[in-house]
């Protein structure tokens, strides 16, 4: 029985990987873990992060720095117990079909790493260590300020006192910390060492495709502040008729949106920030972008074209239901996986968007002008939406969405152009041409 | 004016990169250079290799090992002159629009690297050093045997004497060789260091997307012996009618091919080698693969589906000419770039095949069962066919093609199943349903 690729050429059954984070506190380990988990899930690869700190907090909710002193036997015992509990849960999760488990902890000694490696690999699970090594004081201080003063460890405490204590905690870790293979005796491990946020990267003994995908994704991440703006094209002539797909021109109101978009963008982006604009290759996104300032770089991507509706291209939902009743029902039943005859599924769109996501991660400020299904998929990546929900998200016309990646998630800001447009959202089972979205659901 | 992306998100105008190879002789530098050039050209990025040895041979066609002794002033002068001539030509080529120039030489001293870096970067061209560092004796001996005894430097000489002399040449290089940043004073360079054929990789200060693409490609290469087999699906019902695209079942003769394919494959692959089979998601490739042994892993890729003919899907060429005469002419005029209305161009297909090529490079033996246009694109990658030629290559039905990558190119072997099938090749301007390919042209 042939198995379908999930788009990165990996069969979930073939490999189970434990990503073991390594590094001092405030080096962005949790950020990396969280990004990797989100990326893998978006690609339908079951991934889960096991944060040892969360386990430790059961036993020691708000420890002070001396809890992390290597001479504190009680602290050492509790921290060890937390690591054991996290690893035990992770192994359980692997048994139930997990593919990439991420152990988010400092794992800062050779002994700890050896213990993790042996415990995990004797269950037939591959281990890849991912170390973030960073001596950049600004960056560390930024991390301490932004993240750690909002950590549950310091909840309700004075931020300055918290930051001071946290620096002392780091000092205790520094006393025992060994960078991976620093002594040359960990060269048999598979590892990725990211130094000073990607200035230098060492990749050791990467073996298979899934490992390589994870590594390539992680070395493309950066942490410079930036935003991604998303907009659908202006209302099109086919939108007015309630027909899907096609390559129509903008409606009168769609043209109005195109003329207003430069102001909308300027207000959200600011005057001085350089912006790159990506459109699809279809008329309605190119027309929507055409009044934007000339100094914005513009690129057209075929990969940003709307989901291909195959034989249903250009039809209304009523026509689809009349002509292909089984397909109409099958799509409502599993919209993420349903592939139009001769066309695409949402899953297919995610696969072709993967290089776009990789390029987005590498880039600074980008404005994407694309289509309903494509925007849903990109939005789902940033906001970690489930596959059951993402194909039903309302993405109204004539609205600019600003997404700003943060340490533990993505901020969202929505600006309406206040130009009327039809709704192209459709509820399950409905064949209405234009229907108001159910209020819940996002975007 | 919006510029189209070439599919890797890079605008050719934005960056010019000089890839400077580093490493002792027989470390696979020329192999890496040649692969990178082929990959970049396939992605429409103007790339060219400048081999300093070729320049040196003008002056010193068949030097013995002592020519490469650091104390040989005459040899040193000539080798320096060759490097200067190669770099001068490369800079000239950059001025005429070159994007990635590859300087293929040992560049084994810090002084030489500094000279290249300064000479090239003062012209505004980015420099990335790519070092292959390898101490694996088997591998080096293999390289010496396979490649260097067939080098023009030793043409007409006894292979054993040539190998001996070549080893002495390497020894002379070893006396002065410094691995990049070995002393810690080359940390400002952008470099990729590949150790023991990828066992460990160091990536230093990679800056932009094109650099990152090159690096990712190079770290995915391997040199274990393997082959790639290509086959079109068996003859389909639409092939019989001379109609393009669609999702038809196999014809009677197409079924015969599917039944015979296991034997054909077994004879070419051998009994014991594990093989992975990739098909498209269309019926005719899946049906063609269905009698293959169960122990072969099978994967279906949407990215291997036939070029999407958009509104022309399911038509004959005569019908296309009648209904879309301008399109018919435009396609013949520039078949690589012509995009069917609502469909794809060959250029689009190459873009969606890029992840497939990356996965192929990482893999061992793979059999791909796909479609005429897709096979043309994959074949063009391995055989470095020009964009003007590749859309016209004959790829007969019921034929198994075996491609085996070698140090300086790709071996090709073609086996016919001896089962008759219509020809789907079409000459420029023709609307014939079935037409014999012009004999020249490849595959």
HADDOCK unambig.tbl for C-alpha pairs under 7 A between the chains (distance, minus, plus):
assign (segid A and resid 2 and name CA) (segid B and resid 298 and name CA) 4.88 0.50 0.50
assign (segid A and resid 2 and name CA) (segid B and resid 299 and name CA) 5.80 0.50 0.50
assign (segid A and resid 3 and name CA) (segid B and resid 298 and name CA) 6.29 0.50 0.50
assign (segid A and resid 3 and name CA) (segid B and resid 299 and name CA) 5.35 0.50 0.50
assign (segid A and resid 3 and name CA) (segid B and resid 300 and name CA) 6.74 0.50 0.50
assign (segid A and resid 4 and name CA) (segid B and resid 299 and name CA) 5.38 0.50 0.50
assign (segid A and resid 4 and name CA) (segid B and resid 300 and name CA) 4.96 0.50 0.50
assign (segid A and resid 5 and name CA) (segid B and resid 299 and name CA) 5.74 0.50 0.50
assign (segid A and resid 5 and name CA) (segid B and resid 300 and name CA) 5.94 0.50 0.50
assign (segid A and resid 5 and name CA) (segid B and resid 301 and name CA) 6.23 0.50 0.50
assign (segid A and resid 199 and name CA) (segid B and resid 204 and name CA) 6.03 0.50 0.50
assign (segid A and resid 199 and name CA) (segid B and resid 205 and name CA) 4.76 0.50 0.50
assign (segid A and resid 200 and name CA) (segid B and resid 203 and name CA) 5.65 0.50 0.50
assign (segid A and resid 200 and name CA) (segid B and resid 204 and name CA) 4.25 0.50 0.50
assign (segid A and resid 200 and name CA) (segid B and resid 205 and name CA) 5.72 0.50 0.50
assign (segid A and resid 201 and name CA) (segid B and resid 202 and name CA) 5.72 0.50 0.50
assign (segid A and resid 201 and name CA) (segid B and resid 203 and name CA) 4.90 0.50 0.50
assign (segid A and resid 201 and name CA) (segid B and resid 204 and name CA) 6.19 0.50 0.50
assign (segid A and resid 202 and name CA) (segid B and resid 201 and name CA) 5.72 0.50 0.50
assign (segid A and resid 202 and name CA) (segid B and resid 202 and name CA) 4.39 0.50 0.50
assign (segid A and resid 202 and name CA) (segid B and resid 203 and name CA) 6.16 0.50 0.50
assign (segid A and resid 203 and name CA) (segid B and resid 200 and name CA) 5.64 0.50 0.50
assign (segid A and resid 203 and name CA) (segid B and resid 201 and name CA) 4.90 0.50 0.50
assign (segid A and resid 203 and name CA) (segid B and resid 202 and name CA) 6.17 0.50 0.50
assign (segid A and resid 204 and name CA) (segid B and resid 199 and name CA) 6.02 0.50 0.50
assign (segid A and resid 204 and name CA) (segid B and resid 200 and name CA) 4.23 0.50 0.50
assign (segid A and resid 204 and name CA) (segid B and resid 201 and name CA) 6.19 0.50 0.50
assign (segid A and resid 205 and name CA) (segid B and resid 199 and name CA) 4.77 0.50 0.50
assign (segid A and resid 205 and name CA) (segid B and resid 200 and name CA) 5.73 0.50 0.50
assign (segid A and resid 298 and name CA) (segid B and resid 2 and name CA) 4.84 0.50 0.50
assign (segid A and resid 298 and name CA) (segid B and resid 3 and name CA) 6.25 0.50 0.50
assign (segid A and resid 299 and name CA) (segid B and resid 2 and name CA) 5.78 0.50 0.50
assign (segid A and resid 299 and name CA) (segid B and resid 3 and name CA) 5.32 0.50 0.50
assign (segid A and resid 299 and name CA) (segid B and resid 4 and name CA) 5.35 0.50 0.50
assign (segid A and resid 299 and name CA) (segid B and resid 5 and name CA) 5.73 0.50 0.50
assign (segid A and resid 300 and name CA) (segid B and resid 3 and name CA) 6.75 0.50 0.50
assign (segid A and resid 300 and name CA) (segid B and resid 4 and name CA) 4.98 0.50 0.50
assign (segid A and resid 300 and name CA) (segid B and resid 5 and name CA) 5.97 0.50 0.50
assign (segid A and resid 301 and name CA) (segid B and resid 5 and name CA) 6.25 0.50 0.50
